[in-house]
């Protein structure tokens, strides 16, 4: 029996009440966790899920640390920790410069900013106990910081073949104990494998525009692909970026294909050392709700 992964869930305007119903179904079906991405207000979503469920773990994966005052974050996180009775994990990250620039936010040094944020969060008085903190990670220095100051780490679009190297940075006690190790995995289930691959390639192409991701994927063995992306960008040819992203890279960072292939892929992610694979579902035709129904059908 394949182990059950966690599920990524976003509250899209106009479907927020339906999203809470889906969260209740996720719990009823026995999935271990629900994690809200930075798309939308994932902290509000977590609050609603906490009040509408009783067993499933929940968290943000992730909330950018720059978008609220740390005192405000501390109050919200402590509230969620208390009302969820300890089920909530506060996943935080530095996001990416282009996304923050659009908000008029200038980032500092990622490692220093993250260390300061966690210290200041825990120093806020009179808000109650804080939840476990999970840091968004890609490269080794942030992984090391997560083990030092947090209770877990989460990748997004990590390369499965590189996980043994990434997780080798951790101590045995973190790899084998309660330290949270997650990865958000774009997933498209369809017997039309080519169509499913096209969906995932479209999903991940935008990440290839981000220098942090390109540096990580180079380190993971995809230097040729990322050099091609950088040449396309230098040549002012953004439409050529997707053409640089190989099928090998796509298969290492996403899940696609038939139900059997996706189930096998989920098991391979567990085997790679990721304790909590977080499925980010897309559909060949239809939106998030259709993608979630396709995902549920894997286990029927």
Secondary structure, DSSP 8 states (H G I E B T S, - for coil): -----EEE----TT-HHHHHHHHHHHHHTT-SEEEE-SSS-HHHHHHHHHHH-SS-EEEES-EETTSS-HHHHHHHHHHHHHHTTS-EEEEEE---HHHHHHTT-----HHHHHHHHHHHHHH--SS----EEEEE--SHHHHHHHHHH-SEEEEES--GGGHHHHHTTS-HHHHHSS-EEEEEEEEEE-S-HHHHHHHHHHHHHGGGGSHHHHHHHHHTT-HHHHHHHHHHHHTT-GGGTGGGS-HHHHHHH-EEESHHHHHHHHHHHHHTT-SEEEEEEE-SSS-HHHHHHHHHHTT-
